[in-house]
């Protein structure tokens, strides 16, 4: 099995991702020709050049606007409209590199479009790209839009994505889909994603790192924080990881074949680069499920037996565990030694969350020990999407069975919220959400 392994020790952005994938062997001329199929109103070009970070050789990619009397650098190491708090100017004639993307309509007097999701979808649908590339590109853009809609409290198709709807975002997203299709990896693995720290100034004011859209996009994905006092992962980079990464193995085992580095612009205390490695994983034995249609992940079970604790404290502890990242929490009645009735408290967790969850159990309950062991989780391939109803937006999970049948399940919390808003029984809310979902797809 051929894999790509993303090492996001300095985060990930759309341009760093493109640079790394080109470095792995994607033909530049082919990529430019495919991207030129997008019917974009802007005139643009893609610049690829070599560079170094901390002595490590890699590539930098820049999207350049043309047709305004000069090439305009859309270097989007960060997907937000940023301003320097220390008053530095930008790259045009000031003798140093500008670290952040600016909203050009304000900073440079140009009127570059900021699009809504429907406009961005139309551009991709109209392009003469392969169906697989279109589907992947649309999934990443919808993930971006869903995160922005969540942050701003609106629905998927009403939000105007001021910071992530320009030319550079579309090129980054479609370019990622094209490059990954070109390289043809069977799976994409990813390390924990470094998000950085501190604060950044964007169109909405001063925001903490990670900005809310990145935090929303990477929910459920292993991350690290605070390695540097800067934003290291952009919304576009987060959407690419969310959309394309299959697994986040805590201890990946594979045979590396070649690696490439996508370079960021700034000089940081750590190498400002994304490393992507092309590798191989030995094929499973012939009698195993070598062509398994399921997804696999290694997670951890924590459990302890309790026979001297109030049910109220147990219920409170379960709430704390879920809030701290537990994927599931359960309590099973059991008979313990000396004939005592007790409860088995168990939970399922990702490896990075194990220490915090362990500490909660030992702090909040009467347990003086617990069992921790890894388990292999086998899952149906799934995707998350949203549908707009007259009573608000509702989320759905879509799972594919091996025979091609699709299972769609509305999120319970959204069913409960919509049932209250519509004044209908909870049992009918799911049917209503499914009906609106079917109608929206027919449209």
C-alpha positions in Angstrom: 0.0 0.0 0.0 1.3 3.4 -1.0 0.9 6.2 1.6 1.6 9.9 2.0 2.6 10.9 5.5 2.1 14.5 6.5 4.3 15.8 9.3 2.8 19.0 10.5 5.4 20.0 13.1 5.1 23.6 11.9 1.4 23.4 10.9 0.0 23.3 7.4 -1.2 25.9 4.9 -2.5 25.6 1.4 0.6 26.9 -0.3 3.0 24.8 1.9 0.9 21.7 0.9 1.1 22.5 -2.8 4.8 23.0 -2.6 5.4 19.7 -0.8 3.3 17.7 -3.3 5.1 19.3 -6.2 8.4 18.4 -4.5 7.3 14.8 -4.4 7.0 14.7 -8.2 3.9 16.4 -9.4 4.6 17.9 -12.8 4.4 21.7 -12.6 3.3 22.2 -16.2 0.6 19.6 -15.9 -0.7 21.2 -12.7 -0.8 24.7 -14.3 -2.7 23.3 -17.3 -5.2 21.5 -15.1 -5.7 24.6 -12.8 -6.2 26.7 -16.0 -9.4 24.8 -16.6 -11.1 26.7 -13.8 -13.1 29.6 -15.3 -11.8 32.2 -12.9 -12.4 35.9 -13.7 -9.0 36.8 -12.3 -5.8 36.6 -14.3 -3.2 34.7 -12.3 -0.1 32.6 -12.4 1.6 30.0 -10.1 5.2 30.6 -9.1 7.3 27.7 -7.8 10.8 28.4 -6.5 13.4 26.7 -4.4 14.3 27.9 -0.9 15.6 26.8 2.5 14.4 26.9 6.1 16.9 26.2 8.9 19.2 24.7 6.2 16.5 22.4 4.8 15.9 22.7 1.1 12.4 22.8 -0.2 10.0 24.6 -2.4 7.8 27.7 -2.1 4.6 28.2 -4.0 2.9 31.6 -4.6 -0.3 32.5 -6.4 0.3 35.7 -8.3 -2.5 38.0 -9.6 -1.6 39.5 -13.0 -3.2 42.2 -15.1 -3.0 45.1 -12.7 0.3 46.5 -13.9 2.4 44.2 -11.6 2.3 40.7 -10.3 0.5 40.8 -7.0 1.7 38.3 -4.5 -1.1 36.3 -2.9 1.3 34.6 -0.5 -1.3 33.2 1.9 0.7 31.6 4.6 -2.3 32.6 6.7 -5.8 32.4 5.3 -7.0 35.5 7.2 -6.7 39.2 6.5 -3.9 40.1 8.9 -2.4 43.3 10.0 0.9 43.8 11.8 0.5 45.0 15.3 4.1 46.4 15.2 3.5 48.7 12.2 5.6 47.0 9.6 4.7 47.6 6.0 4.4 45.0 3.3 6.6 43.5 0.7 6.1 46.2 -2.0 9.2 48.4 -1.6 9.8 48.0 2.2 12.8 45.7 2.0 11.4 42.8 4.0 8.8 40.1 3.5 5.2 40.7 4.6 4.1 37.8 6.8 0.4 37.8 6.1 -2.2 38.0 3.4 -4.1 41.2 3.3 -7.6 41.8 1.9 -6.7 43.5 -1.3 -9.8 45.6 -1.6 -8.7 47.5 1.5 -4.9 47.2 1.5 -4.1 47.8 -2.2 -7.2 49.4 -3.7 -8.1 46.4 -5.9 -11.6 44.9 -6.0 -10.9 41.2 -5.9 -14.0 39.0 -5.3 -14.9 37.4 -2.0 -17.3 34.7 -2.9 -20.0 32.7 -1.2 -19.9 28.9 -1.3 -22.4 28.6 -4.2 -20.2 30.8 -6.4 -17.1 28.7 -5.6 -19.0 25.5 -6.3 -20.2 26.8 -9.6 -16.6 27.6 -10.7 -15.5 24.1 -9.9 -18.5 22.4 -11.5 -18.0 24.4 -14.7 -14.3 23.3 -15.0 -13.3 20.4 -17.3 -11.8 18.5 -14.3 -12.2 14.8 -13.5 -15.2 13.9 -11.3 -13.0 12.7 -8.5 -11.1 16.0 -8.4 -14.3 18.0 -8.5 -15.8 15.9 -5.6 -12.7 16.2 -3.4 -12.4 20.0 -4.1 -16.1 20.6 -3.3 -15.8 18.6 -0.1 -12.9 20.7 1.1 -14.6 24.0 0.2 -17.8 22.9 2.0 -15.8 22.0 5.1 -14.4 25.6 5.0 -17.8 27.0 4.6 -19.3 24.9 7.3 -16.6 26.1 9.7 -17.2 29.7 8.8 -21.0 29.3 9.1 -20.5 27.7 12.6 -18.3 30.6 13.7 -20.6 33.3 12.4 -23.9 31.6 13.4 -25.4 31.3 10.0 -26.0 28.5 7.4 -23.7 27.0 4.9 -24.9 28.9 1.8 -25.5 32.3 3.5 -22.0 32.9 5.0 -19.7 35.1 3.0 -16.2 33.7 3.6 -14.3 37.0 3.7 -11.0 35.5 4.6 -11.0 32.2 2.7 -12.9 32.8 -0.5 -10.4 34.4 -2.8 -8.4 33.2 -5.7 -5.6 31.7 -3.6 -8.0 29.5 -1.6 -9.6 28.0 -4.8 -6.2 27.4 -6.3 -4.9 25.8 -3.1 -7.9 23.5 -2.7 -8.3 22.4 -6.3 -4.5 22.1 -6.6 -4.4 19.8 -3.5 -7.1 17.5 -5.1 -5.2 17.4 -8.4 -1.8 16.7 -6.8 -3.1 14.0 -4.5 -4.9 12.4 -7.5 -1.7 12.6 -9.5 0.4 10.9 -6.8 -2.1 8.2 -6.4 -1.6 7.2 -2.7 -3.9 4.6 -1.3 -4.1 6.4 2.1 -3.0 9.7 3.6 -1.7 9.6 7.1 -1.1 12.7 9.3 0.8 13.5 12.5 -0.7 15.8 15.1 -1.1 19.2 13.6 0.7 22.1 15.3 -1.5 25.1 15.6 0.9 27.7 17.2 -0.1 30.2 19.8 -0.6 33.9 20.6 -3.1 36.2 18.8 -3.7 37.4 15.3 -5.6 40.4 14.0 -8.1 39.6 11.3 -11.1 41.2 9.6 -13.2 40.6 12.8 -10.6 41.9 15.3 -7.9 40.3 17.5 -8.4 36.6 17.7 -6.7 33.8 19.7 -4.7 31.1 17.9 -6.1 28.8 16.7 -8.7 31.0 15.1 -12.3 29.7 15.5 -12.5 28.3 12.0 -9.4 26.2 12.4 -10.5 25.0 15.7 -13.9 24.0 14.2 -12.2 22.2 11.2 -9.8 20.2 13.3 -12.4 19.0 15.9 -11.7 15.3 16.5 -8.2 15.5 14.9 -5.0 15.3 17.0 -3.3 18.7 17.4 -0.5 20.3 19.4 -0.4 23.9 20.6 2.1 26.6 21.5 5.3 25.4 19.9 5.7 28.9 18.6 3.9 32.2 19.3 2.4 32.5 15.8 -0.4 31.0 13.8 1.0 27.9 12.0 -2.2 26.3 10.6 -4.5 28.2 8.3 -8.2 27.5 7.6 -7.3 26.2 4.1 -4.6 23.9 5.5 -7.0 22.6 8.2 -9.7 21.9 5.5 -7.2 20.0 3.4 -6.2 17.8 6.4 -9.9 17.3 7.4 -10.9 16.3 3.9 -8.0 14.2 2.7 -6.3 12.6 5.7 -7.5 9.0 6.4 -5.6 8.1 9.5 -3.7 9.8 12.4 -1.6 6.9 13.7 0.2 7.6 17.0 3.2 5.5 15.9 3.2 5.2 12.2 5.2 2.2 10.7 6.1 2.4 7.0 9.0 2.3 4.6 9.9 5.9 3.4 10.7 6.2 -0.3 11.1 10.0 -0.7 10.2 13.2 1.1 9.6 16.8 0.2 9.3 20.1 2.1 6.8 22.8 1.5 8.3 26.0 2.9 6.5 28.9 4.6 7.7 32.4 4.3 8.5 33.4 7.9 11.6 32.5 10.0 10.4 30.7 13.2 12.3 29.1 16.1 11.5 25.8 14.3 11.8 25.0 10.6 8.8 26.6 9.0 8.1 23.7 6.7 5.6 20.9 6.0 7.2 17.6 5.3 5.3 15.0 3.2 6.8 11.6 2.8 5.9 9.0 0.2 6.1 5.6 1.7 5.0 2.0 1.5 3.2 -0.3 4.0 3.6 -4.1 3.5 0.5 -5.7 2.1 -1.6 -7.7 4.5 -1.5 -11.5 4.3 -3.7 -13.0 1.6 -6.1 -14.5 4.1 -6.6 -11.1 5.8 -9.0 -8.4 4.7 -6.4 -6.9 2.4 -9.0 -5.1 0.4 -11.1 -4.1 3.4 -13.7 -1.5 2.6 -13.6 -0.2 6.2 -11.5 2.4 7.9 -9.2 1.5 10.7 -7.9 3.5 13.7 -6.1 2.7 16.9 -7.8 4.1 19.9 -7.7 3.5 23.7 -10.0 2.1 26.3 -9.8 3.3 29.9 -11.8 1.5 32.5 -12.1 1.0 36.2 -14.5 -0.8 38.6 -16.2 1.2 41.4 -18.3 -0.1 44.3 -18.2 2.8 46.7 -19.2 5.9 44.7 -22.4 7.9 44.5 -24.3 7.7 41.2 -24.5 11.5 41.2 -20.7 11.7 41.3 -20.5 9.1 38.5 -22.8 11.1 36.3 -20.9 14.3 36.9 -17.6 12.5 36.1 -19.0 11.2 32.8 -19.9 14.8 31.8 -16.3 15.9 32.5 -14.9 13.0 30.5 -17.0 13.8 27.5 -16.1 17.5 27.7 -12.4 16.6 27.9 -12.4 14.6 24.6 -13.7 11.1 25.4 -15.3 9.7 22.2 -17.7 7.6 24.3 -18.4 6.9 28.0 -20.3 4.0 29.4 -21.3 2.6 32.8 -22.2 -1.1 33.2 -23.6 -2.6 36.4 -21.5 -5.5 37.7 -21.0 -7.7 40.7 -17.7 -7.3 42.4 -15.8 -9.3 45.0 -17.5 -9.9 48.4 -20.8 -9.9 46.6 -20.9 -6.1 46.2 -22.8 -4.4 43.5 -20.7 -2.0 41.5 -20.2 -0.2 38.2 -17.7 -0.6 35.4 -16.9 2.9 34.2 -15.3 2.8 30.7 -14.5 5.2 27.9 -13.0 5.3 24.4 -10.3 7.9 23.6 -7.6 9.0 21.2 -4.1 8.6 22.4 -3.4 12.3 22.9 -6.4 12.6 25.2 -5.5 9.6 27.4 -3.5 11.5 30.1 -6.1 14.1 30.7 -8.9 11.6 30.9 -6.9 9.3 33.2 -6.4 12.2 35.6 -10.1 13.1 35.7 -11.0 9.5 36.6 -8.4 9.4 39.4 -9.3 12.9 40.7 -13.1 12.7 40.6 -13.8 9.1 41.6 -12.8 6.8 44.4 -10.7 4.7 41.9 -7.0 4.1 42.9 -6.1 2.5 39.6 -7.5 1.9 36.1 -6.8 -0.2 33.0 -5.6 1.4 29.7 -5.2 -0.6 26.6 -5.2 0.0 22.8 -8.0 -1.3 20.6 -8.4 -1.3 16.8 -11.5 0.5 15.7 -13.1 -0.6 12.4 -15.5 2.0 10.9 -17.6 2.5 7.8 -16.2 5.3 5.6 -18.2 8.4 6.6 -18.7 12.1 5.7 -20.4 14.9 7.4 -22.6 17.4 5.7 -25.4 19.9 6.5 -28.9 20.6 5.2 -30.9 23.8 5.7 -34.5 23.4 7.0 -37.1 26.1 7.7 -36.1 25.7 11.4 -32.3 26.0 11.0 -29.4 24.0 9.8 -29.0 20.3 10.6 -26.0 18.0 10.4 -26.0 14.5 9.0 -23.5 11.6 8.9 -23.3 9.7 5.7 -21.8 6.2 5.7 -21.1 3.9 2.8 -21.6 0.1 3.2 -19.3 -2.3 1.2 -22.2 -3.1 -1.2 -22.6 0.6 -2.1 -25.6 1.2 0.1 -25.6 4.6 1.8 -26.7 5.1 5.4 -27.7 8.7 6.4 -28.2 9.6 10.0 -29.1 13.1 11.3 -27.2 14.2 14.4 -29.4 13.6 17.5 -28.8 17.1 19.1 -29.9 18.8 15.9 -33.0 16.5 15.8 -33.9 17.5 19.3 -33.3 21.2 18.6 -35.4 21.2 15.4 -38.2 19.2 17.1 -38.5 21.9 19.7 -38.4 24.7 17.1 -40.9 23.0 14.8 -43.2 21.8 17.6 -43.2 18.2 16.4 -42.3 14.9 18.1 -38.7 14.0 18.3 -39.3 10.8 16.4 -40.5 12.8 13.4 -37.6 15.3 13.4 -35.2 12.9 11.8 -37.6 12.0 9.1 -38.1 15.7 8.4 -34.3 16.3 8.2 -33.9 13.4 5.8 -36.7 14.7 3.6 -35.2 18.2 3.3 -31.8 16.5 2.6 -33.2 14.5 -0.3 -35.0 17.5 -1.7 -31.8 19.7 -1.5 -29.8 17.0 -3.4 -32.4 16.8 -6.1 -32.2 20.5 -6.5 
